[in-house]
């Protein structure tokens, strides 16, 4: 069965999840859209090499930094790793704060895989050319604000109409699938974590990325100004607020507001042992 430990960034969920995984001898699946990238170890606070020898981790180091990695790519990865089937055979702790990844798994999203060759060709077209492509091939425009990314995806959906999939069912608790840890000290934790990341060599890590993908450029800390520490703190706090707002709507997650990790631990263990 899959058990979800979600929460605000810098809540402390990753360290707690590792502790639980060791005690229960179960693997961890990362639910973090940035941890999928190779080379972003400090920025995404990935588990250390020692931690990875103690616990089996899924969902890390999947994509190169010049790759635009989408939720569809994440779902394809889960299918490739047989996660849906494994959820009926063993317990897996799913940890992270990417709401779209969570939603796509819980609701068995219907999706269409992208064709790299088609995507590469479409990326060469500008906005006006993509509109013309729709007109020439009689493709209905999406009912949303138009931009190049939406137009490309709309064309792909049309071309790959017969290649759609529904994400396979996963084994979760019928009532409560996990916990959202709303740590009231997240702002303080973010500031402390930012200082630690910078001391560990964050700036050097970022400078090593020659051609960051569009997805990477949206990450915390990638669009930096002269005051990198303040920039990261502001962006990360905005992310945390969005996470709280987004996950409040998820009725199958038990939201716990506390800065005491022992309370989260007890609730997660109760859920897993039930």
Phi and psi restraints in degrees (value plus and minus 20) as a CYANA .aco file:
   2 UNK   PHI    -112.9   -72.9
   2 UNK   PSI     113.3   153.3
   3 UNK   PHI    -141.6  -101.6
   3 UNK   PSI     106.4   146.4
   4 UNK   PHI    -119.6   -79.6
   4 UNK   PSI     105.9   145.9
   5 UNK   PHI    -135.9   -95.9
   5 UNK   PSI      75.8   115.8
   6 UNK   PHI    -126.9   -86.9
   6 UNK   PSI     157.2   197.2
   7 UNK   PHI     141.0   181.0
   7 UNK   PSI     156.6   196.6
   8 UNK   PHI     -85.8   -45.8
   8 UNK   PSI     131.6   171.6
   9 UNK   PHI     -80.6   -40.6
   9 UNK   PSI     122.1   162.1
  10 UNK   PHI      47.0    87.0
  10 UNK   PSI       4.2    44.2
  11 UNK   PHI     -99.2   -59.2
  11 UNK   PSI     -45.5    -5.5
  12 UNK   PHI      89.0   129.0
  12 UNK   PSI     -12.7    27.3
  13 UNK   PHI     -86.5   -46.5
  13 UNK   PSI     -54.2   -14.2
  14 UNK   PHI     -85.5   -45.5
  14 UNK   PSI     -65.2   -25.2
  15 UNK   PHI     -85.3   -45.3
  15 UNK   PSI     -61.4   -21.4
  16 UNK   PHI     -85.4   -45.4
  16 UNK   PSI     -61.3   -21.3
  17 UNK   PHI     -82.1   -42.1
  17 UNK   PSI     -59.8   -19.8
  18 UNK   PHI     -82.6   -42.6
  18 UNK   PSI     -61.6   -21.6
  19 UNK   PHI     -81.0   -41.0
  19 UNK   PSI     -66.1   -26.1
  20 UNK   PHI     -85.4   -45.4
  20 UNK   PSI     -61.5   -21.5
  21 UNK   PHI     -81.4   -41.4
  21 UNK   PSI     -58.8   -18.8
  22 UNK   PHI     -86.0   -46.0
  22 UNK   PSI     -65.1   -25.1
  23 UNK   PHI     -84.7   -44.7
  23 UNK   PSI     -58.5   -18.5
  24 UNK   PHI    -114.5   -74.5
  24 UNK   PSI     -24.9    15.1
  25 UNK   PHI      35.1    75.1
  25 UNK   PSI      32.7    72.7
  26 UNK   PHI    -148.5  -108.5
  26 UNK   PSI     135.3   175.3
  27 UNK   PHI     -99.9   -59.9
  27 UNK   PSI     146.4   186.4
  28 UNK   PHI    -139.0   -99.0
  28 UNK   PSI     115.4   155.4
  29 UNK   PHI    -129.0   -89.0
  29 UNK   PSI     100.6   140.6
  30 UNK   PHI     -93.7   -53.7
  30 UNK   PSI     113.2   153.2
  31 UNK   PHI    -134.2   -94.2
  31 UNK   PSI      33.7    73.7
  32 UNK   PHI    -150.9  -110.9
  32 UNK   PSI      97.7   137.7
  33 UNK   PHI     -90.2   -50.2
  33 UNK   PSI     -34.6     5.4
  34 UNK   PHI    -118.6   -78.6
  34 UNK   PSI     -46.1    -6.1
  35 UNK   PHI     -89.9   -49.9
  35 UNK   PSI     -30.3     9.7
  36 UNK   PHI     -90.2   -50.2
  36 UNK   PSI     -37.3     2.7
  37 UNK   PHI    -108.4   -68.4
  37 UNK   PSI     115.2   155.2
  38 UNK   PHI     -90.1   -50.1
  38 UNK   PSI     121.4   161.4
  39 UNK   PHI      68.9   108.9
  39 UNK   PSI     -27.7    12.3
  40 UNK   PHI    -120.9   -80.9
  40 UNK   PSI      29.4    69.4
  41 UNK   PHI     -89.0   -49.0
  41 UNK   PSI     -64.7   -24.7
  42 UNK   PHI     -95.6   -55.6
  42 UNK   PSI     -66.7   -26.7
  43 UNK   PHI     -77.9   -37.9
  43 UNK   PSI     -57.3   -17.3
  44 UNK   PHI    -122.1   -82.1
  44 UNK   PSI     -14.5    25.5
  45 UNK   PHI      30.8    70.8
  45 UNK   PSI      31.0    71.0
  46 UNK   PHI     -88.2   -48.2
  46 UNK   PSI     136.7   176.7
  47 UNK   PHI     -82.7   -42.7
  47 UNK   PSI     127.2   167.2
  48 UNK   PHI     -92.6   -52.6
  48 UNK   PSI     150.7   190.7
  49 UNK   PHI     -80.7   -40.7
  49 UNK   PSI     -58.3   -18.3
  50 UNK   PHI     -83.1   -43.1
  50 UNK   PSI     -64.3   -24.3
  51 UNK   PHI     -81.8   -41.8
  51 UNK   PSI     -55.4   -15.4
  52 UNK   PHI     -93.9   -53.9
  52 UNK   PSI     -39.0     1.0
  53 UNK   PHI    -100.3   -60.3
  53 UNK   PSI     -40.9    -0.9
  54 UNK   PHI    -108.1   -68.1
  54 UNK   PSI     -51.9   -11.9
  55 UNK   PHI    -157.0  -117.0
  55 UNK   PSI     120.3   160.3
  56 UNK   PHI     -97.6   -57.6
  56 UNK   PSI     104.2   144.2
  57 UNK   PHI    -132.5   -92.5
  57 UNK   PSI     112.9   152.9
  58 UNK   PHI    -129.6   -89.6
  58 UNK   PSI     137.5   177.5
  59 UNK   PHI      66.5   106.5
  59 UNK   PSI      -8.5    31.5
  60 UNK   PHI    -132.7   -92.7
  60 UNK   PSI     126.9   166.9
  61 UNK   PHI      34.2    74.2
  61 UNK   PSI      30.2    70.2
  62 UNK   PHI    -112.7   -72.7
  62 UNK   PSI     -58.6   -18.6
  63 UNK   PHI    -141.3  -101.3
  63 UNK   PSI     133.4   173.4
  64 UNK   PHI     -98.5   -58.5
  64 UNK   PSI     137.6   177.6
  65 UNK   PHI     -90.9   -50.9
  65 UNK   PSI     -31.3     8.7
  66 UNK   PHI    -115.3   -75.3
  66 UNK   PSI     -12.6    27.4
  67 UNK   PHI    -121.5   -81.5
  67 UNK   PSI     113.5   153.5
  68 UNK   PHI    -102.6   -62.6
  68 UNK   PSI      86.4   126.4
  69 UNK   PHI    -119.9   -79.9
  69 UNK   PSI      99.1   139.1
  70 UNK   PHI    -126.2   -86.2
  70 UNK   PSI     154.8   194.8
  71 UNK   PHI     -82.5   -42.5
  71 UNK   PSI     -51.4   -11.4
  72 UNK   PHI     -84.3   -44.3
  72 UNK   PSI     -61.5   -21.5
  73 UNK   PHI     -82.4   -42.4
  73 UNK   PSI     -57.9   -17.9
  74 UNK   PHI     -84.9   -44.9
  74 UNK   PSI     -65.2   -25.2
  75 UNK   PHI     -83.1   -43.1
  75 UNK   PSI     -60.0   -20.0
  76 UNK   PHI     -82.5   -42.5
  76 UNK   PSI     -58.4   -18.4
  77 UNK   PHI     -82.2   -42.2
  77 UNK   PSI     -64.5   -24.5
  78 UNK   PHI     -81.8   -41.8
  78 UNK   PSI     -59.6   -19.6
  79 UNK   PHI     -86.6   -46.6
  79 UNK   PSI     -62.0   -22.0
  80 UNK   PHI     -81.5   -41.5
  80 UNK   PSI     -56.6   -16.6
  81 UNK   PHI    -106.6   -66.6
  81 UNK   PSI     -17.8    22.2
  82 UNK   PHI      45.3    85.3
  82 UNK   PSI       7.4    47.4
  83 UNK   PHI     -80.8   -40.8
  83 UNK   PSI     -64.1   -24.1
  84 UNK   PHI     -75.3   -35.3
  84 UNK   PSI     -66.0   -26.0
  85 UNK   PHI     -87.5   -47.5
  85 UNK   PSI     -61.9   -21.9
  86 UNK   PHI     -81.3   -41.3
  86 UNK   PSI     -49.3    -9.3
  87 UNK   PHI     -84.7   -44.7
  87 UNK   PSI     -38.9     1.1
  88 UNK   PHI    -114.1   -74.1
  88 UNK   PSI     -24.1    15.9
  89 UNK   PHI    -134.2   -94.2
  89 UNK   PSI     -44.5    -4.5
  90 UNK   PHI    -174.2  -134.2
  90 UNK   PSI     145.7   185.7
  91 UNK   PHI    -104.1   -64.1
  91 UNK   PSI     120.0   160.0
  92 UNK   PHI    -156.0  -116.0
  92 UNK   PSI     112.6   152.6
  93 UNK   PHI    -115.6   -75.6
  93 UNK   PSI      98.2   138.2
  94 UNK   PHI    -119.8   -79.8
  94 UNK   PSI     101.4   141.4
  95 UNK   PHI    -149.9  -109.9
  95 UNK   PSI     108.3   148.3
  96 UNK   PHI     136.3   176.3
  96 UNK   PSI    -196.9  -156.9
  97 UNK   PHI    -149.4  -109.4
  97 UNK   PSI      -0.2    39.8
  98 UNK   PHI    -107.7   -67.7
  98 UNK   PSI      84.1   124.1
  99 UNK   PHI     -81.1   -41.1
  99 UNK   PSI     -60.0   -20.0
 100 UNK   PHI     -85.5   -45.5
 100 UNK   PSI     -57.3   -17.3
 101 UNK   PHI     -83.2   -43.2
 101 UNK   PSI     -64.8   -24.8
 102 UNK   PHI     -78.9   -38.9
 102 UNK   PSI     -70.4   -30.4
 103 UNK   PHI     -81.8   -41.8
 103 UNK   PSI     -60.5   -20.5
 104 UNK   PHI     -85.0   -45.0
 104 UNK   PSI     -54.4   -14.4
 105 UNK   PHI     -95.3   -55.3
 105 UNK   PSI     -67.0   -27.0
 106 UNK   PHI     -85.0   -45.0
 106 UNK   PSI     -59.4   -19.4
 107 UNK   PHI    -118.2   -78.2
 107 UNK   PSI     -10.2    29.8
 108 UNK   PHI      27.6    67.6
 108 UNK   PSI      42.7    82.7
 109 UNK   PHI     -73.7   -33.7
 109 UNK   PSI     122.3   162.3
 110 UNK   PHI    -106.0   -66.0
 110 UNK   PSI     111.2   151.2
 111 UNK   PHI    -166.8  -126.8
 111 UNK   PSI     142.7   182.7
 112 UNK   PHI    -140.1  -100.1
 112 UNK   PSI     107.2   147.2
 113 UNK   PHI     -88.7   -48.7
 113 UNK   PSI     124.8   164.8
 114 UNK   PHI    -103.8   -63.8
 114 UNK   PSI     130.4   170.4
 115 UNK   PHI    -120.9   -80.9
 115 UNK   PSI      95.6   135.6
 116 UNK   PHI     -74.2   -34.2
 116 UNK   PSI     -56.8   -16.8
 117 UNK   PHI     -87.6   -47.6
 117 UNK   PSI     -63.1   -23.1
 118 UNK   PHI     -84.9   -44.9
 118 UNK   PSI     -65.7   -25.7
 119 UNK   PHI     -79.3   -39.3
 119 UNK   PSI     -63.3   -23.3
 120 UNK   PHI     -82.1   -42.1
 120 UNK   PSI     -59.9   -19.9
 121 UNK   PHI     -88.0   -48.0
 121 UNK   PSI     -63.6   -23.6
 122 UNK   PHI     -87.5   -47.5
 122 UNK   PSI     -52.3   -12.3
 123 UNK   PHI     -83.2   -43.2
 123 UNK   PSI     -42.3    -2.3
 124 UNK   PHI     -97.7   -57.7
 124 UNK   PSI     -35.6     4.4
 125 UNK   PHI    -108.1   -68.1
 125 UNK   PSI     125.1   165.1
 126 UNK   PHI    -107.4   -67.4
 126 UNK   PSI     159.9   199.9
 127 UNK   PHI     -78.0   -38.0
 127 UNK   PSI     -68.3   -28.3
 128 UNK   PHI     -84.0   -44.0
 128 UNK   PSI     -58.3   -18.3
 129 UNK   PHI     -87.9   -47.9
 129 UNK   PSI     -54.7   -14.7
 130 UNK   PHI     -87.8   -47.8
 130 UNK   PSI     -57.9   -17.9
 131 UNK   PHI     -83.2   -43.2
 131 UNK   PSI     -61.9   -21.9
 132 UNK   PHI     -83.7   -43.7
 132 UNK   PSI     -57.1   -17.1
 133 UNK   PHI     -79.8   -39.8
 133 UNK   PSI     -63.9   -23.9
 134 UNK   PHI     -79.1   -39.1
 134 UNK   PSI     -64.0   -24.0
 135 UNK   PHI     -85.8   -45.8
 135 UNK   PSI     -66.9   -26.9
 136 UNK   PHI     -84.5   -44.5
 136 UNK   PSI     -56.8   -16.8
 137 UNK   PHI    -120.4   -80.4
 137 UNK   PSI      -9.9    30.1
 138 UNK   PHI      33.1    73.1
 138 UNK   PSI      28.7    68.7
 139 UNK   PHI    -119.0   -79.0
 139 UNK   PSI     106.0   146.0
 140 UNK   PHI     -88.2   -48.2
 140 UNK   PSI     112.6   152.6
 141 UNK   PHI     -90.7   -50.7
 141 UNK   PSI     127.2   167.2
 142 UNK   PHI     -87.5   -47.5
 142 UNK   PSI     128.5   168.5
 143 UNK   PHI    -106.0   -66.0
 143 UNK   PSI      42.0    82.0
 144 UNK   PHI    -176.2  -136.2
 144 UNK   PSI     152.7   192.7
 145 UNK   PHI     -80.9   -40.9
 145 UNK   PSI     107.6   147.6
 146 UNK   PHI    -106.5   -66.5
 146 UNK   PSI     116.7   156.7
 147 UNK   PHI    -168.0  -128.0
 147 UNK   PSI     153.6   193.6
 148 UNK   PHI     -80.1   -40.1
 148 UNK   PSI     -61.9   -21.9
 149 UNK   PHI     -83.4   -43.4
 149 UNK   PSI     -63.6   -23.6
 150 UNK   PHI     -86.4   -46.4
 150 UNK   PSI     -57.8   -17.8
 151 UNK   PHI     -85.3   -45.3
 151 UNK   PSI     -61.6   -21.6
 152 UNK   PHI     -82.7   -42.7
 152 UNK   PSI     -66.2   -26.2
 153 UNK   PHI     -84.4   -44.4
 153 UNK   PSI     -55.9   -15.9
 154 UNK   PHI     -86.4   -46.4
 154 UNK   PSI     -59.4   -19.4
 155 UNK   PHI     -85.8   -45.8
 155 UNK   PSI     -63.2   -23.2
 156 UNK   PHI     -80.9   -40.9
 156 UNK   PSI     -62.4   -22.4
 157 UNK   PHI     -80.2   -40.2
 157 UNK   PSI     -58.6   -18.6
 158 UNK   PHI     -90.0   -50.0
 158 UNK   PSI     -65.4   -25.4
 159 UNK   PHI     -86.8   -46.8
 159 UNK   PSI     -59.5   -19.5
 160 UNK   PHI    -119.2   -79.2
 160 UNK   PSI       9.5    49.5
 161 UNK   PHI     -74.1   -34.1
 161 UNK   PSI     -57.1   -17.1
 162 UNK   PHI    -106.7   -66.7
 162 UNK   PSI     -17.0    23.0
 163 UNK   PHI    -131.3   -91.3
 163 UNK   PSI       5.0    45.0
 164 UNK   PHI    -100.6   -60.6
 164 UNK   PSI     131.5   171.5
 165 UNK   PHI    -149.6  -109.6
 165 UNK   PSI     137.9   177.9
 166 UNK   PHI    -134.1   -94.1
 166 UNK   PSI     106.5   146.5
 167 UNK   PHI     -78.6   -38.6
 167 UNK   PSI     110.4   150.4
 168 UNK   PHI     -79.7   -39.7
 168 UNK   PSI     133.3   173.3
 169 UNK   PHI     -80.6   -40.6
 169 UNK   PSI     127.4   167.4
 170 UNK   PHI    -138.2   -98.2
 170 UNK   PSI     136.3   176.3
 171 UNK   PHI    -111.6   -71.6
 171 UNK   PSI      88.9   128.9
 172 UNK   PHI    -154.5  -114.5
 172 UNK   PSI     143.5   183.5
 173 UNK   PHI     -82.4   -42.4
 173 UNK   PSI     117.8   157.8
 174 UNK   PHI     -85.3   -45.3
 174 UNK   PSI     -51.6   -11.6
 175 UNK   PHI    -122.4   -82.4
 175 UNK   PSI     -73.7   -33.7
 176 UNK   PHI    -144.0  -104.0
 176 UNK   PSI      96.5   136.5
 177 UNK   PHI    -109.4   -69.4
 177 UNK   PSI     -32.3     7.7
 178 UNK   PHI     147.4   187.4
 178 UNK   PSI    -177.3  -137.3
 179 UNK   PHI    -148.7  -108.7
 179 UNK   PSI     122.2   162.2
 180 UNK   PHI    -127.8   -87.8
 180 UNK   PSI      96.5   136.5
 181 UNK   PHI    -110.9   -70.9
 181 UNK   PSI      86.2   126.2
 182 UNK   PHI    -116.8   -76.8
 182 UNK   PSI      68.9   108.9
 183 UNK   PHI    -100.8   -60.8
 183 UNK   PSI      94.0   134.0
 184 UNK   PHI     -83.6   -43.6
 184 UNK   PSI     -34.1     5.9
 185 UNK   PHI    -117.7   -77.7
 185 UNK   PSI       2.1    42.1
 186 UNK   PHI     -83.3   -43.3
 186 UNK   PSI     -52.9   -12.9
 187 UNK   PHI     -85.7   -45.7
 187 UNK   PSI     -64.2   -24.2
 188 UNK   PHI     -83.5   -43.5
 188 UNK   PSI     -63.0   -23.0
 189 UNK   PHI     -83.9   -43.9
 189 UNK   PSI     -58.7   -18.7
 190 UNK   PHI     -81.6   -41.6
 190 UNK   PSI     -65.6   -25.6
 191 UNK   PHI     -81.8   -41.8
 191 UNK   PSI     -63.2   -23.2
 192 UNK   PHI     -85.0   -45.0
 192 UNK   PSI     -61.3   -21.3
 193 UNK   PHI     -87.8   -47.8
 193 UNK   PSI     -57.7   -17.7
 194 UNK   PHI     -81.7   -41.7
 194 UNK   PSI     -65.3   -25.3
 195 UNK   PHI     -79.4   -39.4
 195 UNK   PSI     -62.1   -22.1
 196 UNK   PHI     -85.6   -45.6
 196 UNK   PSI     -61.9   -21.9
 197 UNK   PHI     -82.7   -42.7
 197 UNK   PSI     -61.8   -21.8
 198 UNK   PHI     -84.4   -44.4
 198 UNK   PSI     -61.2   -21.2
 199 UNK   PHI     -84.9   -44.9
 199 UNK   PSI     -48.3    -8.3
 200 UNK   PHI    -101.3   -61.3
 200 UNK   PSI     -30.6     9.4
 201 UNK   PHI      90.1   130.1
 201 UNK   PSI      10.7    50.7
 202 UNK   PHI     -78.1   -38.1
 202 UNK   PSI     -64.5   -24.5
 203 UNK   PHI     -81.3   -41.3
 203 UNK   PSI     -61.9   -21.9
 204 UNK   PHI     -83.8   -43.8
 204 UNK   PSI     -59.5   -19.5
 205 UNK   PHI     -82.4   -42.4
 205 UNK   PSI     -64.0   -24.0
 206 UNK   PHI     -86.1   -46.1
 206 UNK   PSI     -61.5   -21.5
 207 UNK   PHI     -86.8   -46.8
 207 UNK   PSI     -38.3     1.7
 208 UNK   PHI     -98.1   -58.1
 208 UNK   PSI     -33.7     6.3
 209 UNK   PHI    -104.8   -64.8
 209 UNK   PSI      88.3   128.3
 210 UNK   PHI     -99.0   -59.0
 210 UNK   PSI     -65.4   -25.4
 211 UNK   PHI    -148.6  -108.6
 211 UNK   PSI      53.5    93.5
 212 UNK   PHI     -84.5   -44.5
 212 UNK   PSI     118.5   158.5
 213 UNK   PHI     -88.8   -48.8
 213 UNK   PSI     149.0   189.0
 214 UNK   PHI     -81.6   -41.6
 214 UNK   PSI     -55.7   -15.7
 215 UNK   PHI     -83.5   -43.5
 215 UNK   PSI     -63.7   -23.7
 216 UNK   PHI     -83.3   -43.3
 216 UNK   PSI     -59.9   -19.9
 217 UNK   PHI     -84.2   -44.2
 217 UNK   PSI     -38.0     2.0
 218 UNK   PHI    -108.0   -68.0
 218 UNK   PSI     -26.4    13.6
 219 UNK   PHI     -92.6   -52.6
 219 UNK   PSI     138.4   178.4
 220 UNK   PHI     -81.0   -41.0
 220 UNK   PSI     104.7   144.7
 221 UNK   PHI      71.5   111.5
 221 UNK   PSI     -30.2     9.8
 222 UNK   PHI    -100.4   -60.4
 222 UNK   PSI     -56.7   -16.7
 223 UNK   PHI    -113.0   -73.0
 223 UNK   PSI      60.5   100.5
 224 UNK   PHI    -122.1   -82.1
 224 UNK   PSI     132.0   172.0
 225 UNK   PHI    -129.1   -89.1
 225 UNK   PSI    -179.7  -139.7
 226 UNK   PHI     -86.5   -46.5
 226 UNK   PSI     -55.7   -15.7
 227 UNK   PHI    -116.5   -76.5
 227 UNK   PSI      62.0   102.0
 228 UNK   PHI     -81.0   -41.0
 228 UNK   PSI     -59.1   -19.1
 229 UNK   PHI     -84.0   -44.0
 229 UNK   PSI     -68.5   -28.5
 230 UNK   PHI     -84.4   -44.4
 230 UNK   PSI     -59.6   -19.6
 231 UNK   PHI     -80.2   -40.2
 231 UNK   PSI     -67.4   -27.4
 232 UNK   PHI     -84.3   -44.3
 232 UNK   PSI     -63.0   -23.0
 233 UNK   PHI     -80.8   -40.8
 233 UNK   PSI     -65.4   -25.4
 234 UNK   PHI     -82.4   -42.4
 234 UNK   PSI     -67.5   -27.5
 235 UNK   PHI     -86.9   -46.9
 235 UNK   PSI     -59.5   -19.5
 236 UNK   PHI     -88.5   -48.5
 236 UNK   PSI     -57.8   -17.8
 237 UNK   PHI     -86.4   -46.4
 237 UNK   PSI     -56.2   -16.2
 238 UNK   PHI     -84.1   -44.1
 238 UNK   PSI     -61.0   -21.0
 239 UNK   PHI     -81.3   -41.3
 239 UNK   PSI     -64.7   -24.7
 240 UNK   PHI     -80.6   -40.6
 240 UNK   PSI     -61.3   -21.3
 241 UNK   PHI     -83.2   -43.2
 241 UNK   PSI     -60.4   -20.4
 242 UNK   PHI     -84.9   -44.9
 242 UNK   PSI     -58.8   -18.8
 243 UNK   PHI     -83.0   -43.0
 243 UNK   PSI     -63.3   -23.3
 244 UNK   PHI     -81.6   -41.6
 244 UNK   PSI     -67.3   -27.3
 245 UNK   PHI     -82.0   -42.0
 245 UNK   PSI     -63.8   -23.8
 246 UNK   PHI     -87.5   -47.5
 246 UNK   PSI     -69.0   -29.0
 247 UNK   PHI     -96.4   -56.4
 247 UNK   PSI     -36.4     3.6
 248 UNK   PHI     -80.5   -40.5
 248 UNK   PSI     -45.7    -5.7
 249 UNK   PHI    -100.5   -60.5
 249 UNK   PSI     -32.0     8.0
 250 UNK   PHI    -107.2   -67.2
 250 UNK   PSI      77.3   117.3
 251 UNK   PHI     -90.2   -50.2
 251 UNK   PSI     -37.3     2.7
 252 UNK   PHI    -107.7   -67.7
 252 UNK   PSI     -20.7    19.3
 253 UNK   PHI    -125.6   -85.6
 253 UNK   PSI     115.6   155.6
 254 UNK   PHI    -106.9   -66.9
 254 UNK   PSI      93.2   133.2
 255 UNK   PHI    -105.4   -65.4
 255 UNK   PSI     105.3   145.3
 256 UNK   PHI    -142.2  -102.2
 256 UNK   PSI     102.0   142.0
 257 UNK   PHI    -120.7   -80.7
 257 UNK   PSI      86.2   126.2
 258 UNK   PHI    -185.2  -145.2
 258 UNK   PSI     129.9   169.9
 259 UNK   PHI    -121.8   -81.8
 259 UNK   PSI     -11.8    28.2
 260 UNK   PHI    -118.6   -78.6
 260 UNK   PSI      86.7   126.7
 261 UNK   PHI     -86.7   -46.7
 261 UNK   PSI     -40.2    -0.2
 262 UNK   PHI     -86.4   -46.4
 262 UNK   PSI     -51.4   -11.4
 263 UNK   PHI     -88.7   -48.7
 263 UNK   PSI     -62.5   -22.5
 264 UNK   PHI     -85.1   -45.1
 264 UNK   PSI     -60.8   -20.8
 265 UNK   PHI     -78.9   -38.9
 265 UNK   PSI     -68.8   -28.8
 266 UNK   PHI     -82.2   -42.2
 266 UNK   PSI     -61.4   -21.4
 267 UNK   PHI     -88.4   -48.4
 267 UNK   PSI     -59.4   -19.4
 268 UNK   PHI     -87.6   -47.6
 268 UNK   PSI     -62.5   -22.5
 269 UNK   PHI     -85.5   -45.5
 269 UNK   PSI     -57.0   -17.0
 270 UNK   PHI     -83.3   -43.3
 270 UNK   PSI     -62.0   -22.0
 271 UNK   PHI     -84.6   -44.6
 271 UNK   PSI     -64.8   -24.8
 272 UNK   PHI     -89.0   -49.0
 272 UNK   PSI     -58.1   -18.1
 273 UNK   PHI    -103.7   -63.7
 273 UNK   PSI     -31.2     8.8
